[in-house]
């Protein structure tokens, strides 16, 4: 089973992208949604995965930055 | 059936995002792949859909800009 992480910060761009994207994904994909505004301790995990801005989807080592809500640096 | 359009310009960022994203989508979604470098006459269609840069996925009036390959203005 493929596991993906959707990192966001609760911003309007993040929520809109989430609604658009997650409805399109294969139902077999397990998506963990990580709100970095509420889980600030996971910002470094996102950075290490290559996330530069949110919202972003990380899957199998690849990062898809979706539109632009906030820079990761602004979440620290 | 949901129909989506994936606009790209053949750039490395475009191809990488395509490989990552399209494999994640629900198989029931019909994705039309539009290479704006080869179909320059469709740049205006993409712009009208709200595409600012490629690669981008347009679905049901929503635009997801994925990473950043090229600005739409540079494809004219």
Backbone of each chain as nested JSON, in Angstrom:
{
  "chains": [
    {"id": "A", "residues": [
      {"number": 1, "name": "UNK", "atoms": {"N": [0.854, -1.197, 0.0], "CA": [0.0, 0.0, 0.0], "C": [0.883, 1.237, 0.0]}},
      {"number": 2, "name": "UNK", "atoms": {"N": [0.526, 2.182, -0.839], "CA": [1.276, 3.425, -0.889], "C": [0.828, 4.348, 0.235]}},
      {"number": 3, "name": "UNK", "atoms": {"N": [1.805, 4.94, 0.891], "CA": [1.498, 5.901, 1.937], "C": [2.031, 7.258, 1.517]}},
      {"number": 4, "name": "UNK", "atoms": {"N": [1.202, 8.266, 1.669], "CA": [1.592, 9.624, 1.325], "C": [1.355, 10.512, 2.537]}},
      {"number": 5, "name": "UNK", "atoms": {"N": [2.109, 11.61, 2.588], "CA": [1.871, 12.579, 3.659], "C": [1.502, 13.908, 3.027]}},
      {"number": 6, "name": "UNK", "atoms": {"N": [0.416, 14.462, 3.487], "CA": [0.0, 15.781, 3.023], "C": [0.295, 16.774, 4.144]}},
      {"number": 7, "name": "UNK", "atoms": {"N": [1.298, 17.63, 3.898], "CA": [1.671, 18.63, 4.897], "C": [0.959, 19.939, 4.586]}},
      {"number": 8, "name": "UNK", "atoms": {"N": [0.365, 20.516, 5.583], "CA": [-0.296, 21.799, 5.376], "C": [-0.221, 22.614, 6.661]}},
      {"number": 9, "name": "UNK", "atoms": {"N": [-0.762, 23.815, 6.584], "CA": [-0.71, 24.688, 7.753], "C": [-2.071, 25.323, 8.025]}},
      {"number": 10, "name": "UNK", "atoms": {"N": [-3.102, 24.717, 7.509], "CA": [-4.443, 25.203, 7.792], "C": [-4.854, 26.443, 7.027]}},
      {"number": 11, "name": "UNK", "atoms": {"N": [-3.998, 26.884, 6.11], "CA": [-4.297, 28.106, 5.366], "C": [-5.348, 27.833, 4.282]}},
      {"number": 12, "name": "UNK", "atoms": {"N": [-6.005, 28.88, 3.795], "CA": [-7.036, 28.669, 2.77], "C": [-6.509, 27.937, 1.532]}},
      {"number": 13, "name": "UNK", "atoms": {"N": [-5.301, 28.297, 1.102], "CA": [-4.721, 27.608, -0.067], "C": [-4.533, 26.125, 0.235]}},
      {"number": 14, "name": "UNK", "atoms": {"N": [-4.114, 25.847, 1.47], "CA": [-3.878, 24.458, 1.874], "C": [-5.17, 23.644, 1.825]}},
      {"number": 15, "name": "UNK", "atoms": {"N": [-6.227, 24.24, 2.33], "CA": [-7.495, 23.517, 2.437], "C": [-8.105, 23.3, 1.052]}},
      {"number": 16, "name": "UNK", "atoms": {"N": [-7.998, 24.328, 0.226], "CA": [-8.54, 24.197, -1.13], "C": [-7.787, 23.112, -1.898]}},
      {"number": 17, "name": "UNK", "atoms": {"N": [-6.47, 23.125, -1.792], "CA": [-5.672, 22.121, -2.511], "C": [-5.973, 20.722, -1.965]}},
      {"number": 18, "name": "UNK", "atoms": {"N": [-6.155, 20.64, -0.668], "CA": [-6.458, 19.34, -0.058], "C": [-7.762, 18.79, -0.611]}},
      {"number": 19, "name": "UNK", "atoms": {"N": [-8.775, 19.655, -0.655], "CA": [-10.075, 19.2, -1.142], "C": [-9.992, 18.77, -2.602]}},
      {"number": 20, "name": "UNK", "atoms": {"N": [-9.214, 19.522, -3.387], "CA": [-9.093, 19.177, -4.808], "C": [-8.3, 17.893, -4.985]}},
      {"number": 21, "name": "UNK", "atoms": {"N": [-7.158, 17.843, -4.352], "CA": [-6.238, 16.735, -4.608], "C": [-6.705, 15.42, -3.994]}},
      {"number": 22, "name": "UNK", "atoms": {"N": [-7.08, 15.471, -2.741], "CA": [-7.307, 14.195, -2.056], "C": [-8.481, 13.432, -2.664]}},
      {"number": 23, "name": "UNK", "atoms": {"N": [-9.422, 14.171, -3.225], "CA": [-10.546, 13.502, -3.875], "C": [-10.17, 12.814, -5.168]}},
      {"number": 24, "name": "UNK", "atoms": {"N": [-9.001, 13.16, -5.692], "CA": [-8.565, 12.591, -6.976], "C": [-7.689, 11.356, -6.808]}},
      {"number": 25, "name": "UNK", "atoms": {"N": [-7.212, 11.165, -5.584], "CA": [-6.23, 10.092, -5.396], "C": [-6.882, 8.715, -5.393]}},
      {"number": 26, "name": "UNK", "atoms": {"N": [-6.097, 7.772, -5.789], "CA": [-6.525, 6.378, -5.752], "C": [-6.933, 6.03, -4.316]}},
      {"number": 27, "name": "UNK", "atoms": {"N": [-8.114, 5.468, -4.143], "CA": [-8.573, 5.163, -2.778], "C": [-7.653, 4.208, -2.026]}},
      {"number": 28, "name": "UNK", "atoms": {"N": [-6.795, 3.495, -2.732], "CA": [-5.902, 2.56, -2.046], "C": [-4.728, 3.269, -1.383]}},
      {"number": 29, "name": "UNK", "atoms": {"N": [-4.555, 4.56, -1.678], "CA": [-3.434, 5.287, -1.084], "C": [-3.813, 5.771, 0.308]}},
      {"number": 30, "name": "UNK", "atoms": {"N": [-2.948, 5.491, 1.226], "CA": [-3.151, 5.903, 2.604], "C": [-2.508, 7.277, 2.776]}},
      {"number": 31, "name": "UNK", "atoms": {"N": [-3.311, 8.288, 3.044], "CA": [-2.783, 9.647, 3.159], "C": [-2.837, 10.095, 4.615]}},
      {"number": 32, "name": "UNK", "atoms": {"N": [-1.668, 10.404, 5.142], "CA": [-1.61, 10.994, 6.48], "C": [-1.602, 12.504, 6.32]}},
      {"number": 33, "name": "UNK", "atoms": {"N": [-2.504, 13.175, 6.985], "CA": [-2.587, 14.624, 6.894], "C": [-1.913, 15.224, 8.119]}},
      {"number": 34, "name": "UNK", "atoms": {"N": [-0.905, 16.051, 7.861], "CA": [-0.102, 16.622, 8.946], "C": [-0.267, 18.141, 8.941]}},
      {"number": 35, "name": "UNK", "atoms": {"N": [-0.847, 18.658, 9.978], "CA": [-1.05, 20.104, 10.128], "C": [0.158, 20.655, 10.875]}},
      {"number": 36, "name": "UNK", "atoms": {"N": [1.056, 21.295, 10.143], "CA": [2.304, 21.757, 10.759], "C": [2.089, 22.934, 11.698]}},
      {"number": 37, "name": "UNK", "atoms": {"N": [0.973, 23.618, 11.542], "CA": [0.663, 24.689, 12.485], "C": [0.361, 24.125, 13.864]}},
      {"number": 38, "name": "UNK", "atoms": {"N": [-0.224, 22.93, 13.876], "CA": [-0.586, 22.305, 15.159], "C": [0.463, 21.304, 15.627]}},
      {"number": 39, "name": "UNK", "atoms": {"N": [1.3, 20.862, 14.681], "CA": [2.323, 19.879, 15.04], "C": [3.688, 20.42, 14.625]}},
      {"number": 40, "name": "UNK", "atoms": {"N": [4.064, 21.512, 15.283], "CA": [5.289, 22.215, 14.899], "C": [6.524, 21.329, 15.029]}},
      {"number": 41, "name": "UNK", "atoms": {"N": [6.435, 20.332, 15.88], "CA": [7.587, 19.449, 16.057], "C": [7.851, 18.59, 14.817]}},
      {"number": 42, "name": "UNK", "atoms": {"N": [6.917, 18.6, 13.869], "CA": [7.124, 17.814, 12.645], "C": [7.624, 18.66, 11.473]}},
      {"number": 43, "name": "UNK", "atoms": {"N": [7.878, 19.939, 11.716], "CA": [8.392, 20.793, 10.639], "C": [9.735, 20.262, 10.14]}},
      {"number": 44, "name": "UNK", "atoms": {"N": [10.579, 19.845, 11.068], "CA": [11.906, 19.369, 10.647], "C": [11.786, 18.082, 9.826]}},
      {"number": 45, "name": "UNK", "atoms": {"N": [10.824, 17.247, 10.165], "CA": [10.577, 16.025, 9.367], "C": [10.187, 16.4, 7.937]}},
      {"number": 46, "name": "UNK", "atoms": {"N": [9.324, 17.409, 7.818], "CA": [8.892, 17.855, 6.484], "C": [10.074, 18.423, 5.703]}},
      {"number": 47, "name": "UNK", "atoms": {"N": [10.879, 19.215, 6.389], "CA": [12.056, 19.803, 5.733], "C": [12.996, 18.722, 5.223]}},
      {"number": 48, "name": "UNK", "atoms": {"N": [13.203, 17.722, 6.064], "CA": [14.117, 16.642, 5.66], "C": [13.577, 15.874, 4.465]}},
      {"number": 49, "name": "UNK", "atoms": {"N": [12.261, 15.858, 4.322], "CA": [11.659, 15.183, 3.166], "C": [11.745, 16.048, 1.908]}},
      {"number": 50, "name": "UNK", "atoms": {"N": [12.188, 17.305, 2.084], "CA": [12.337, 18.168, 0.914], "C": [11.229, 19.187, 0.744]}},
      {"number": 51, "name": "UNK", "atoms": {"N": [10.375, 19.302, 1.731], "CA": [9.265, 20.254, 1.639], "C": [9.791, 21.679, 1.834]}},
      {"number": 52, "name": "UNK", "atoms": {"N": [9.524, 22.525, 0.863], "CA": [9.957, 23.928, 0.924], "C": [8.8, 24.85, 1.284]}},
      {"number": 53, "name": "UNK", "atoms": {"N": [7.598, 24.426, 0.955], "CA": [6.413, 25.237, 1.231], "C": [5.236, 24.296, 1.397]}},
      {"number": 54, "name": "UNK", "atoms": {"N": [4.182, 24.832, 1.99], "CA": [2.959, 24.051, 2.12], "C": [1.865, 24.732, 1.304]}},
      {"number": 55, "name": "UNK", "atoms": {"N": [0.883, 23.974, 0.845], "CA": [0.728, 22.541, 1.006], "C": [1.679, 21.744, 0.111]}},
      {"number": 56, "name": "UNK", "atoms": {"N": [1.99, 20.539, 0.585], "CA": [2.85, 19.65, -0.187], "C": [2.47, 18.206, 0.103]}},
      {"number": 57, "name": "UNK", "atoms": {"N": [2.607, 17.402, -0.923], "CA": [2.362, 15.971, -0.787], "C": [3.686, 15.243, -0.953]}},
      {"number": 58, "name": "UNK", "atoms": {"N": [4.022, 14.415, 0.021], "CA": [5.259, 13.64, -0.052], "C": [4.881, 12.182, -0.226]}},
      {"number": 59, "name": "UNK", "atoms": {"N": [5.443, 11.578, -1.256], "CA": [5.135, 10.173, -1.505], "C": [6.351, 9.496, -2.118]}},
      {"number": 60, "name": "UNK", "atoms": {"N": [6.756, 8.428, -1.518], "CA": [7.883, 7.629, -2.0], "C": [9.095, 8.498, -2.339]}},
      {"number": 61, "name": "UNK", "atoms": {"N": [9.421, 9.409, -1.44], "CA": [10.619, 10.228, -1.619], "C": [10.46, 11.406, -2.565]}},
      {"number": 62, "name": "UNK", "atoms": {"N": [9.31, 11.515, -3.206], "CA": [9.056, 12.632, -4.108], "C": [8.215, 13.681, -3.383]}},
      {"number": 63, "name": "UNK", "atoms": {"N": [8.468, 14.939, -3.693], "CA": [7.69, 16.023, -3.097], "C": [6.94, 16.751, -4.194]}},
      {"number": 64, "name": "UNK", "atoms": {"N": [5.648, 16.87, -4.017], "CA": [4.84, 17.708, -4.898], "C": [4.406, 18.927, -4.095]}},
      {"number": 65, "name": "UNK", "atoms": {"N": [4.94, 20.094, -4.458], "CA": [4.473, 21.332, -3.846], "C": [3.251, 21.778, -4.62]}},
      {"number": 66, "name": "UNK", "atoms": {"N": [2.171, 22.05, -3.902], "CA": [0.893, 22.355, -4.534], "C": [0.54, 23.809, -4.292]}},
      {"number": 67, "name": "UNK", "atoms": {"N": [0.434, 24.568, -5.368], "CA": [0.144, 25.987, -5.217], "C": [1.102, 26.562, -4.174]}},
      {"number": 68, "name": "UNK", "atoms": {"N": [0.73, 27.577, -3.464], "CA": [1.646, 28.127, -2.461], "C": [0.844, 28.727, -1.331]}},
      {"number": 69, "name": "UNK", "atoms": {"N": [0.977, 28.137, -0.174], "CA": [0.282, 28.654, 0.997], "C": [1.222, 29.406, 1.909]}},
      {"number": 70, "name": "UNK", "atoms": {"N": [2.312, 28.762, 2.281], "CA": [3.276, 29.371, 3.188], "C": [4.626, 28.68, 3.012]}},
      {"number": 71, "name": "UNK", "atoms": {"N": [5.688, 29.442, 3.22], "CA": [7.029, 28.862, 3.187], "C": [7.255, 28.078, 4.471]}},
      {"number": 72, "name": "UNK", "atoms": {"N": [7.99, 26.988, 4.351], "CA": [8.256, 26.161, 5.526], "C": [8.994, 26.977, 6.595]}},
      {"number": 73, "name": "UNK", "atoms": {"N": [9.818, 27.894, 6.157], "CA": [10.573, 28.709, 7.116], "C": [9.646, 29.536, 7.999]}},
      {"number": 74, "name": "UNK", "atoms": {"N": [8.492, 29.87, 7.481], "CA": [7.556, 30.686, 8.255], "C": [6.774, 29.872, 9.278]}},
      {"number": 75, "name": "UNK", "atoms": {"N": [6.961, 28.574, 9.282], "CA": [6.233, 27.717, 10.214], "C": [7.058, 27.36, 11.441]}},
      {"number": 76, "name": "UNK", "atoms": {"N": [8.296, 27.84, 11.446], "CA": [9.174, 27.497, 12.583], "C": [8.916, 28.406, 13.777]}}
    ]},
    {"id": "B", "residues": [
      {"number": 1, "name": "UNK", "atoms": {"N": [-17.757, 10.568, -14.996], "CA": [-16.308, 10.37, -14.954], "C": [-15.624, 11.729, -14.844]}},
      {"number": 2, "name": "UNK", "atoms": {"N": [-14.667, 11.807, -13.95], "CA": [-13.927, 13.053, -13.777], "C": [-12.86, 13.162, -14.867]}},
      {"number": 3, "name": "UNK", "atoms": {"N": [-12.781, 14.337, -15.452], "CA": [-11.751, 14.581, -16.45], "C": [-10.816, 15.667, -15.933]}},
      {"number": 4, "name": "UNK", "atoms": {"N": [-9.546, 15.417, -16.056], "CA": [-8.539, 16.386, -15.621], "C": [-7.602, 16.666, -16.79]}},
      {"number": 5, "name": "UNK", "atoms": {"N": [-6.993, 17.847, -16.76], "CA": [-5.985, 18.162, -17.777], "C": [-4.666, 18.432, -17.075]}},
      {"number": 6, "name": "UNK", "atoms": {"N": [-3.652, 17.763, -17.539], "CA": [-2.305, 17.997, -17.009], "C": [-1.537, 18.797, -18.053]}},
      {"number": 7, "name": "UNK", "atoms": {"N": [-1.269, 20.063, -17.724], "CA": [-0.527, 20.929, -18.641], "C": [0.948, 20.896, -18.276]}},
      {"number": 8, "name": "UNK", "atoms": {"N": [1.769, 20.703, -19.259], "CA": [3.202, 20.722, -18.987], "C": [3.942, 21.249, -20.219]}},
      {"number": 9, "name": "UNK", "atoms": {"N": [5.243, 21.341, -20.077], "CA": [6.03, 21.875, -21.183], "C": [7.245, 20.997, -21.47]}},
      {"number": 10, "name": "UNK", "atoms": {"N": [7.17, 19.761, -21.043], "CA": [8.256, 18.835, -21.35], "C": [9.509, 19.017, -20.523]}},
      {"number": 11, "name": "UNK", "atoms": {"N": [9.462, 19.908, -19.548], "CA": [10.651, 20.179, -18.745], "C": [10.876, 19.054, -17.726]}},
      {"number": 12, "name": "UNK", "atoms": {"N": [12.086, 18.942, -17.197], "CA": [12.358, 17.875, -16.224], "C": [11.422, 17.916, -15.023]}},
      {"number": 13, "name": "UNK", "atoms": {"N": [11.148, 19.116, -14.507], "CA": [10.224, 19.241, -13.367], "C": [8.844, 18.719, -13.756]}},
      {"number": 14, "name": "UNK", "atoms": {"N": [8.442, 19.039, -14.984], "CA": [7.118, 18.603, -15.463], "C": [7.023, 17.088, -15.517]}},
      {"number": 15, "name": "UNK", "atoms": {"N": [8.051, 16.476, -16.021], "CA": [8.023, 15.025, -16.211], "C": [8.084, 14.309, -14.874]}},
      {"number": 16, "name": "UNK", "atoms": {"N": [8.892, 14.823, -13.97], "CA": [8.99, 14.21, -12.657], "C": [7.649, 14.301, -11.922]}},
      {"number": 17, "name": "UNK", "atoms": {"N": [7.037, 15.481, -11.977], "CA": [5.747, 15.658, -11.299], "C": [4.685, 14.766, -11.941]}},
      {"number": 18, "name": "UNK", "atoms": {"N": [4.748, 14.656, -13.25], "CA": [3.78, 13.808, -13.952], "C": [3.901, 12.359, -13.481]}},
      {"number": 19, "name": "UNK", "atoms": {"N": [5.139, 11.887, -13.42], "CA": [5.334, 10.493, -13.004], "C": [4.872, 10.266, -11.577]}},
      {"number": 20, "name": "UNK", "atoms": {"N": [5.124, 11.263, -10.729], "CA": [4.71, 11.123, -9.325], "C": [3.2, 11.196, -9.198]}},
      {"number": 21, "name": "UNK", "atoms": {"N": [2.631, 12.218, -9.79], "CA": [1.21, 12.481, -9.57], "C": [0.294, 11.496, -10.271]}},
      {"number": 22, "name": "UNK", "atoms": {"N": [0.572, 11.269, -11.536], "CA": [-0.418, 10.498, -12.298], "C": [-0.552, 9.073, -11.787]}},
      {"number": 23, "name": "UNK", "atoms": {"N": [0.514, 8.547, -11.205], "CA": [0.439, 7.207, -10.64], "C": [-0.386, 7.141, -9.363]}},
      {"number": 24, "name": "UNK", "atoms": {"N": [-0.657, 8.304, -8.786], "CA": [-1.408, 8.342, -7.532], "C": [-2.9, 8.534, -7.744]}},
      {"number": 25, "name": "UNK", "atoms": {"N": [-3.261, 8.945, -8.953], "CA": [-4.661, 9.308, -9.177], "C": [-5.556, 8.08, -9.285]}},
      {"number": 26, "name": "UNK", "atoms": {"N": [-6.791, 8.302, -8.924], "CA": [-7.806, 7.267, -9.059], "C": [-7.865, 6.832, -10.525]}},
      {"number": 27, "name": "UNK", "atoms": {"N": [-7.805, 5.542, -10.773], "CA": [-7.801, 5.072, -12.172], "C": [-9.05, 5.477, -12.947]}},
      {"number": 28, "name": "UNK", "atoms": {"N": [-10.095, 5.864, -12.252], "CA": [-11.318, 6.245, -12.971], "C": [-11.236, 7.662, -13.537]}},
      {"number": 29, "name": "UNK", "atoms": {"N": [-10.19, 8.392, -13.17], "CA": [-10.064, 9.762, -13.674], "C": [-9.405, 9.742, -15.05]}},
      {"number": 30, "name": "UNK", "atoms": {"N": [-10.034, 10.445, -15.95], "CA": [-9.515, 10.545, -17.299], "C": [-8.609, 11.771, -17.364]}},
      {"number": 31, "name": "UNK", "atoms": {"N": [-7.331, 11.555, -17.607], "CA": [-6.382, 12.67, -17.621], "C": [-5.918, 12.93, -19.051]}},
      {"number": 32, "name": "UNK", "atoms": {"N": [-6.175, 14.129, -19.503], "CA": [-5.636, 14.538, -20.801], "C": [-4.312, 15.246, -20.546]}},
      {"number": 33, "name": "UNK", "atoms": {"N": [-3.273, 14.801, -21.208], "CA": [-1.953, 15.415, -21.025], "C": [-1.703, 16.369, -22.188]}},
      {"number": 34, "name": "UNK", "atoms": {"N": [-1.467, 17.632, -21.842], "CA": [-1.307, 18.669, -22.864], "C": [0.104, 19.242, -22.774]}},
      {"number": 35, "name": "UNK", "atoms": {"N": [0.871, 19.047, -23.804], "CA": [2.243, 19.568, -23.874], "C": [2.19, 20.931, -24.542]}},
      {"number": 36, "name": "UNK", "atoms": {"N": [2.295, 21.971, -23.726], "CA": [2.135, 23.326, -24.266], "C": [3.315, 23.746, -25.129]}},
      {"number": 37, "name": "UNK", "atoms": {"N": [4.425, 23.077, -24.985], "CA": [5.544, 23.372, -25.871], "C": [5.257, 22.921, -27.297]}},
      {"number": 38, "name": "UNK", "atoms": {"N": [4.491, 21.853, -27.412], "CA": [4.15, 21.317, -28.736], "C": [2.789, 21.794, -29.223]}},
      {"number": 39, "name": "UNK", "atoms": {"N": [1.96, 22.266, -28.286], "CA": [0.623, 22.732, -28.658], "C": [0.444, 24.166, -28.156]}},
      {"number": 40, "name": "UNK", "atoms": {"N": [1.247, 25.037, -28.721], "CA": [1.265, 26.426, -28.246], "C": [-0.094, 27.095, -28.398]}},
      {"number": 41, "name": "UNK", "atoms": {"N": [-0.893, 26.603, -29.299], "CA": [-2.222, 27.208, -29.486], "C": [-3.133, 26.967, -28.293]}},
      {"number": 42, "name": "UNK", "atoms": {"N": [-2.727, 26.094, -27.396], "CA": [-3.554, 25.82, -26.216], "C": [-3.093, 26.582, -24.971]}},
      {"number": 43, "name": "UNK", "atoms": {"N": [-2.065, 27.422, -25.133], "CA": [-1.601, 28.209, -23.989], "C": [-2.726, 29.109, -23.474]}},
      {"number": 44, "name": "UNK", "atoms": {"N": [-3.469, 29.713, -24.385], "CA": [-4.533, 30.625, -23.946], "C": [-5.633, 29.862, -23.2]}},
      {"number": 45, "name": "UNK", "atoms": {"N": [-5.909, 28.655, -23.638], "CA": [-6.893, 27.813, -22.927], "C": [-6.425, 27.563, -21.487]}},
      {"number": 46, "name": "UNK", "atoms": {"N": [-5.142, 27.262, -21.339], "CA": [-4.6, 27.014, -20.004], "C": [-4.682, 28.277, -19.149]}},
      {"number": 47, "name": "UNK", "atoms": {"N": [-4.325, 29.396, -19.745], "CA": [-4.392, 30.663, -19.015], "C": [-5.804, 30.949, -18.542]}},
      {"number": 48, "name": "UNK", "atoms": {"N": [-6.762, 30.726, -19.426], "CA": [-8.159, 30.991, -19.05], "C": [-8.614, 30.072, -17.93]}},
      {"number": 49, "name": "UNK", "atoms": {"N": [-8.019, 28.901, -17.835], "CA": [-8.36, 27.977, -16.749], "C": [-7.691, 28.373, -15.437]}},
      {"number": 50, "name": "UNK", "atoms": {"N": [-6.787, 29.365, -15.507], "CA": [-6.135, 29.845, -14.298], "C": [-4.714, 29.341, -14.107]}},
      {"number": 51, "name": "UNK", "atoms": {"N": [-4.177, 28.708, -15.13], "CA": [-2.816, 28.17, -15.025], "C": [-1.805, 29.312, -15.11]}},
      {"number": 52, "name": "UNK", "atoms": {"N": [-0.969, 29.423, -14.092], "CA": [0.06, 30.473, -14.047], "C": [1.435, 29.912, -14.389]}},
      {"number": 53, "name": "UNK", "atoms": {"N": [1.607, 28.626, -14.131], "CA": [2.89, 27.989, -14.401], "C": [2.638, 26.516, -14.683]}},
      {"number": 54, "name": "UNK", "atoms": {"N": [3.616, 25.887, -15.256], "CA": [3.525, 24.445, -15.496], "C": [4.61, 23.749, -14.688]}},
      {"number": 55, "name": "UNK", "atoms": {"N": [4.394, 22.517, -14.292], "CA": [3.212, 21.71, -14.557], "C": [2.028, 22.107, -13.686]}},
      {"number": 56, "name": "UNK", "atoms": {"N": [0.83, 21.845, -14.21], "CA": [-0.385, 22.138, -13.47], "C": [-1.456, 21.126, -13.851]}},
      {"number": 57, "name": "UNK", "atoms": {"N": [-2.271, 20.816, -12.883], "CA": [-3.402, 19.924, -13.112], "C": [-4.675, 20.738, -12.942]}},
      {"number": 58, "name": "UNK", "atoms": {"N": [-5.523, 20.695, -13.95], "CA": [-6.803, 21.409, -13.882], "C": [-7.911, 20.381, -13.816]}},
      {"number": 59, "name": "UNK", "atoms": {"N": [-8.756, 20.53, -12.803], "CA": [-9.853, 19.585, -12.643], "C": [-11.049, 20.296, -12.027]}},
      {"number": 60, "name": "UNK", "atoms": {"N": [-12.159, 20.177, -12.684], "CA": [-13.417, 20.771, -12.195], "C": [-13.239, 22.224, -11.762]}},
      {"number": 61, "name": "UNK", "atoms": {"N": [-12.566, 23.001, -12.574], "CA": [-12.415, 24.424, -12.311], "C": [-11.328, 24.78, -11.31]}},
      {"number": 62, "name": "UNK", "atoms": {"N": [-10.706, 23.782, -10.714], "CA": [-9.633, 24.026, -9.752], "C": [-8.291, 23.816, -10.446]}},
      {"number": 63, "name": "UNK", "atoms": {"N": [-7.316, 24.619, -10.046], "CA": [-5.963, 24.477, -10.605], "C": [-5.005, 24.097, -9.491]}},
      {"number": 64, "name": "UNK", "atoms": {"N": [-4.289, 23.039, -9.722], "CA": [-3.199, 22.675, -8.813], "C": [-1.887, 22.91, -9.557]}},
      {"number": 65, "name": "UNK", "atoms": {"N": [-1.134, 23.913, -9.096], "CA": [0.201, 24.124, -9.652], "C": [1.146, 23.2, -8.901]}},
      {"number": 66, "name": "UNK", "atoms": {"N": [1.927, 22.446, -9.634], "CA": [2.771, 21.42, -9.032], "C": [4.233, 21.811, -9.205]}},
      {"number": 67, "name": "UNK", "atoms": {"N": [4.902, 22.013, -8.082], "CA": [6.299, 22.442, -8.16], "C": [6.389, 23.616, -9.128]}},
      {"number": 68, "name": "UNK", "atoms": {"N": [7.494, 23.805, -9.783], "CA": [7.567, 24.926, -10.717], "C": [8.521, 24.564, -11.834]}},
      {"number": 69, "name": "UNK", "atoms": {"N": [7.97, 24.477, -13.025], "CA": [8.801, 24.19, -14.188], "C": [9.045, 25.44, -15.0]}},
      {"number": 70, "name": "UNK", "atoms": {"N": [7.967, 26.117, -15.377], "CA": [8.075, 27.306, -16.217], "C": [6.827, 28.155, -16.034]}},
      {"number": 71, "name": "UNK", "atoms": {"N": [7.012, 29.461, -16.148], "CA": [5.857, 30.359, -16.108], "C": [5.106, 30.262, -17.42]}},
      {"number": 72, "name": "UNK", "atoms": {"N": [3.798, 30.415, -17.347], "CA": [2.991, 30.31, -18.562], "C": [3.388, 31.399, -19.557]}},
      {"number": 73, "name": "UNK", "atoms": {"N": [3.792, 32.553, -19.031], "CA": [4.182, 33.655, -19.916], "C": [5.39, 33.287, -20.774]}},
      {"number": 74, "name": "UNK", "atoms": {"N": [6.211, 32.397, -20.284], "CA": [7.406, 32.009, -21.033], "C": [7.1, 30.99, -22.127]}},
      {"number": 75, "name": "UNK", "atoms": {"N": [5.866, 30.551, -22.196], "CA": [5.503, 29.552, -23.212], "C": [4.849, 30.187, -24.431]}},
      {"number": 76, "name": "UNK", "atoms": {"N": [4.701, 31.504, -24.379], "CA": [4.011, 32.174, -25.49], "C": [4.972, 32.449, -26.641]}}
    ]}
  ]
}
